[in-house]
């Protein structure tokens, strides 16, 4: 799906999965932490061991999910500027 930017009149590729970006190791850690906390939340939902830690884990998950999406969008915008 494509759209035309009203200011620059350039065609913008709206398919997020086809845009290639590079991630540093520090930026990739955030994504890994996001995925890991999601697995812990699932484990916490089904197991009593994580029950006491469910709220802090959910907070970490939400923060890292938002942070990962922000970094992804920032990288895509940088890639589009260079094209």
MDTraj code that builds the backbone (N, CA, C; nanometers):
import mdtraj as md
import numpy as np

residues = "UNK UNK UNK UNK UNK UNK UNK UNK UNK UNK UNK UNK UNK UNK UNK UNK UNK UNK UNK UNK UNK UNK UNK UNK UNK UNK UNK UNK UNK UNK UNK UNK UNK UNK UNK UNK UNK UNK UNK UNK UNK UNK UNK UNK UNK UNK UNK UNK UNK UNK UNK UNK UNK UNK UNK UNK UNK UNK UNK UNK UNK UNK UNK UNK UNK UNK UNK UNK UNK UNK UNK UNK UNK UNK UNK UNK UNK UNK UNK UNK UNK UNK UNK".split()
xyz = np.array([
    [0.0837, -0.1161, 0.0000],
    [0.0000, 0.0000, 0.0000],
    [0.0893, 0.1239, 0.0000],
    [0.0590, 0.2172, -0.0825],
    [0.1369, 0.3395, -0.0929],
    [0.0468, 0.4595, -0.0658],
    [0.1076, 0.5664, -0.0181],
    [0.0367, 0.6927, -0.0065],
    [0.1327, 0.8031, -0.0455],
    [0.0785, 0.9180, -0.0817],
    [0.1597, 1.0305, -0.1241],
    [0.1601, 1.1333, -0.0115],
    [0.2807, 1.1737, 0.0286],
    [0.2953, 1.2757, 0.1318],
    [0.2477, 1.4090, 0.0756],
    [0.1592, 1.4767, 0.1484],
    [0.1005, 1.6012, 0.0981],
    [0.2012, 1.7157, 0.0930],
    [0.3030, 1.7123, 0.1758],
    [0.4009, 1.8214, 0.1786],
    [0.5083, 1.8022, 0.0729],
    [0.5692, 1.6845, 0.0684],
    [0.6809, 1.6608, -0.0236],
    [0.6369, 1.5982, -0.1561],
    [0.5153, 1.5497, -0.1617],
    [0.4602, 1.4830, -0.2810],
    [0.5415, 1.3603, -0.3206],
    [0.6024, 1.2948, -0.2222],
    [0.6747, 1.1709, -0.2473],
    [0.5846, 1.0535, -0.2122],
    [0.6025, 0.9433, -0.2822],
    [0.5281, 0.8219, -0.2528],
    [0.5918, 0.7531, -0.1334],
    [0.5101, 0.7159, -0.0362],
    [0.5593, 0.6523, 0.0846],
    [0.5084, 0.5087, 0.0881],
    [0.5995, 0.4155, 0.1097],
    [0.5648, 0.2745, 0.1204],
    [0.5048, 0.2505, 0.2578],
    [0.3806, 0.2034, 0.2643],
    [0.3118, 0.1833, 0.3915],
    [0.3235, 0.0394, 0.4425],
    [0.3919, -0.0494, 0.3707],
    [0.4081, -0.1858, 0.4165],
    [0.5302, -0.1921, 0.5086],
    [0.5055, -0.2010, 0.6397],
    [0.6122, -0.1957, 0.7383],
    [0.7057, -0.3156, 0.7310],
    [0.6600, -0.4287, 0.6822],
    [0.7402, -0.5492, 0.6831],
    [0.8407, -0.5559, 0.5678],
    [0.8315, -0.4656, 0.4725],
    [0.9250, -0.4661, 0.3601],
    [1.0363, -0.3632, 0.3750],
    [1.0250, -0.2746, 0.4737],
    [1.1268, -0.1727, 0.4952],
    [1.2383, -0.2334, 0.5799],
    [1.3612, -0.2244, 0.5311],
    [1.4750, -0.2812, 0.6021],
    [1.5410, -0.1731, 0.6858],
    [1.5715, -0.2086, 0.8102],
    [1.6419, -0.1190, 0.9006],
    [1.7536, -0.1963, 0.9682],
    [1.8477, -0.1248, 1.0257],
    [1.9536, -0.1899, 1.1030],
    [1.9384, -0.1486, 1.2484],
    [1.9617, -0.2446, 1.3354],
    [1.9470, -0.2208, 1.4786],
    [2.0825, -0.2437, 1.5451],
    [2.1163, -0.1585, 1.6392],
    [2.2365, -0.1823, 1.7186],
    [2.2026, -0.2855, 1.8258],
    [2.3054, -0.3404, 1.8876],
    [2.2813, -0.4396, 1.9929],
    [2.2041, -0.3789, 2.1087],
    [2.2329, -0.2543, 2.1438],
    [2.1635, -0.1891, 2.2552],
    [2.0151, -0.1718, 2.2245],
    [1.9813, -0.1390, 2.1013],
    [1.8411, -0.1238, 2.0627],
    [1.7703, -0.2587, 2.0555],
    [1.8436, -0.3620, 2.0167],
    [1.7860, -0.4959, 2.0050],
    [1.7544, -0.5553, 2.1418],
    [1.8278, -0.5127, 2.2449],
    [1.8038, -0.5608, 2.3807],
    [1.6627, -0.5242, 2.4259],
    [1.6172, -0.4056, 2.3890],
    [1.4828, -0.3619, 2.4280],
    [1.3777, -0.4558, 2.3695],
    [1.3933, -0.4922, 2.2427],
    [1.2988, -0.5838, 2.1792],
    [1.3030, -0.7216, 2.2457],
    [1.4217, -0.7700, 2.2752],
    [1.4349, -0.8992, 2.3425],
    [1.3707, -0.8962, 2.4805],
    [1.3909, -0.7880, 2.5538],
    [1.3317, -0.7750, 2.6862],
    [1.1792, -0.7709, 2.6774],
    [1.1281, -0.7046, 2.5755],
    [0.9840, -0.6978, 2.5529],
    [0.9271, -0.8375, 2.5295],
    [0.9902, -0.9143, 2.4440],
    [0.9431, -1.0492, 2.4132],
    [0.9560, -1.1401, 2.5354],
    [1.0674, -1.1272, 2.6071],
    [1.0879, -1.2113, 2.7258],
    [0.9829, -1.1833, 2.8324],
    [0.9509, -1.0569, 2.8544],
    [0.8505, -1.0261, 2.9565],
    [0.7120, -1.0739, 2.9136],
    [0.6844, -1.0751, 2.7836],
    [0.5569, -1.1289, 2.7368],
    [0.5463, -1.2778, 2.7708],
    [0.6551, -1.3521, 2.7521],
    [0.6547, -1.4936, 2.7881],
    [0.6388, -1.5127, 2.9381],
    [0.7024, -1.4270, 3.0167],
    [0.6895, -1.4378, 3.1622],
    [0.5467, -1.4072, 3.2060],
    [0.4830, -1.3098, 3.1404],
    [0.3432, -1.2781, 3.1725],
    [0.2543, -1.3982, 3.1438],
    [0.2750, -1.4637, 3.0323],
    [0.1968, -1.5831, 3.0008],
    [0.2218, -1.6906, 3.1057],
    [0.3484, -1.7078, 3.1432],
    [0.3803, -1.8051, 3.2486],
    [0.3194, -1.7654, 3.3814],
    [0.3177, -1.6351, 3.4081],
    [0.2592, -1.5868, 3.5323],
    [0.1089, -1.6062, 3.5372],
    [0.0463, -1.6019, 3.4239],
    [-0.0976, -1.6209, 3.4190],
    [-0.1342, -1.7658, 3.4517],
    [-0.0495, -1.8580, 3.4128],
    [-0.0796, -1.9996, 3.4320],
    [-0.0088, -2.0635, 3.5508],
    [0.0787, -1.9920, 3.6154],
    [0.1561, -2.0534, 3.7230],
    [0.1598, -1.9618, 3.8445],
    [0.1534, -2.0198, 3.9623],
    [0.1473, -1.9411, 4.0859],
    [0.2814, -1.8799, 4.1252],
    [0.3911, -1.9311, 4.0732],
    [0.5226, -1.8784, 4.1097],
    [0.5378, -1.7320, 4.0702],
    [0.4906, -1.6950, 3.9509],
    [0.5028, -1.5580, 3.9029],
    [0.3867, -1.4688, 3.9459],
    [0.2915, -1.5247, 4.0169],
    [0.1711, -1.4495, 4.0532],
    [0.2032, -1.3224, 4.1313],
    [0.2989, -1.3276, 4.2201],
    [0.3342, -1.2107, 4.3006],
    [0.4052, -1.1032, 4.2198],
    [0.4621, -1.1398, 4.1073],
    [0.5410, -1.0478, 4.0257],
    [0.4691, -1.0044, 3.8981],
    [0.3420, -1.0343, 3.8856],
    [0.2686, -1.0092, 3.7622],
    [0.2593, -0.8602, 3.7285],
    [0.2310, -0.7756, 3.8244],
    [0.2173, -0.6316, 3.7978],
    [0.3499, -0.5696, 3.7539],
    [0.4626, -0.5928, 3.8245],
    [0.5889, -0.5354, 3.7755],
    [0.6287, -0.5871, 3.6366],
    [0.6017, -0.7138, 3.6115],
    [0.6349, -0.7698, 3.4802],
    [0.5485, -0.7061, 3.3715],
    [0.4209, -0.6857, 3.3983],
    [0.3335, -0.6183, 3.3013],
    [0.3798, -0.4752, 3.2743],
    [0.4256, -0.4062, 3.3776],
    [0.4762, -0.2697, 3.3598],
    [0.5997, -0.2706, 3.2703],
    [0.6917, -0.3635, 3.2955],
    [0.8117, -0.3745, 3.2112],
    [0.7726, -0.4064, 3.0677],
    [0.6754, -0.4969, 3.0501],
    [0.6317, -0.5333, 2.9155],
    [0.5748, -0.4134, 2.8404],
    [0.4872, -0.3379, 2.9037],
    [0.4252, -0.2229, 2.8365],
    [0.5309, -0.1193, 2.7993],
    [0.6223, -0.0902, 2.8917],
    [0.7273, 0.0084, 2.8637],
    [0.8145, -0.0368, 2.7481],
    [0.8587, -0.1626, 2.7495],
    [0.9468, -0.2095, 2.6428],
    [0.8732, -0.2254, 2.5099],
    [0.7443, -0.2574, 2.5135],
    [0.6674, -0.2670, 2.3892],
    [0.6560, -0.1300, 2.3231],
    [0.6222, -0.0286, 2.4018],
    [0.6111, 0.1071, 2.3475],
    [0.7476, 0.1554, 2.2978],
    [0.8519, 0.1272, 2.3738],
    [0.9877, 0.1681, 2.3365],
    [1.0308, 0.0998, 2.2062],
    [1.0007, -0.0297, 2.1927],
    [1.0369, -0.1031, 2.0709],
    [0.9658, -0.0465, 1.9481],
    [0.8375, -0.0172, 1.9609],
    [0.7625, 0.0395, 1.8488],
    [0.8178, 0.1773, 1.8127],
    [0.8519, 0.2575, 1.9129],
    [0.9114, 0.3895, 1.8880],
    [1.0428, 0.3757, 1.8113],
    [1.1304, 0.2840, 1.8550],
    [1.2578, 0.2649, 1.7862],
    [1.2361, 0.2152, 1.6433],
    [1.1397, 0.1272, 1.6232],
    [1.1108, 0.0725, 1.4912],
    [1.0638, 0.1838, 1.3973],
    [0.9713, 0.2648, 1.4426],
    [0.9199, 0.3745, 1.3597],
    [1.0305, 0.4757, 1.3312],
    [1.1124, 0.5054, 1.4308],
    [1.2242, 0.5990, 1.4122],
    [1.3205, 0.5469, 1.3060],
    [1.3518, 0.4182, 1.3108],
    [1.4417, 0.3572, 1.2110],
    [1.3789, 0.3600, 1.0717],
    [1.2497, 0.3357, 1.0618],
    [1.1832, 0.3382, 0.9315],
    [1.1855, 0.4785, 0.8731],
    [1.1633, 0.5798, 0.9559],
    [1.1665, 0.7181, 0.9073],
    [1.3054, 0.7551, 0.8589],
    [1.4097, 0.7084, 0.9313],
    [1.5471, 0.7338, 0.8887],
    [1.5754, 0.6652, 0.7556],
    [1.5245, 0.5430, 0.7394],
    [1.5467, 0.4697, 0.6148],
    [1.4753, 0.5373, 0.4982],
    [1.3577, 0.5915, 0.5229],
    [1.2842, 0.6588, 0.4162],
    [1.3514, 0.7903, 0.3756],
    [1.4155, 0.8572, 0.4708],
    [1.4868, 0.9813, 0.4392],
    [1.6074, 0.9560, 0.3491],
    [1.6705, 0.8399, 0.3668],
    [1.7894, 0.8079, 0.2880],
    [1.7556, 0.7548, 0.1495],
    [1.6321, 0.7155, 0.1273],
    [1.5922, 0.6611, -0.0045],
    [1.5578, 0.7693, -0.1023],
])
top = md.Topology()
chain = top.add_chain()
for i, resn in enumerate(residues, 1):
    res = top.add_residue(resn, chain, resSeq=i)
    for name in ("N", "CA", "C"):
        top.add_atom(name, md.element.get_by_symbol(name[0]), res)
traj = md.Trajectory(xyz[None], top)
